């Protein structure tokens, strides 16, 4: 009987709303740690992401980036601001 091996989550997945897919996207853009997201410009991140993908990415990704930068830039967090949809325009 084989034991299932549980894959360890990447540090970035500790951020609410960040799963494996967005983690891969962030790493591709050069953000490899929570600390690397501190005080970044979410709009610039989104623009770079769209450029790398070669298309206009769903705007919800911008909201996730806003939430991630908020999480990384603050030691204490308002629970409402840890929901990506709270960051809509």
ABEGO torsion letter per residue (X at the ends): XBBBBBBBBBAAAABBGBBAAAAAAAAAAGBABAAAABGBBAAAAAAAAAAAAGBBBBAAAAAAAAAAAAAAABABBBAAAABAAAABX
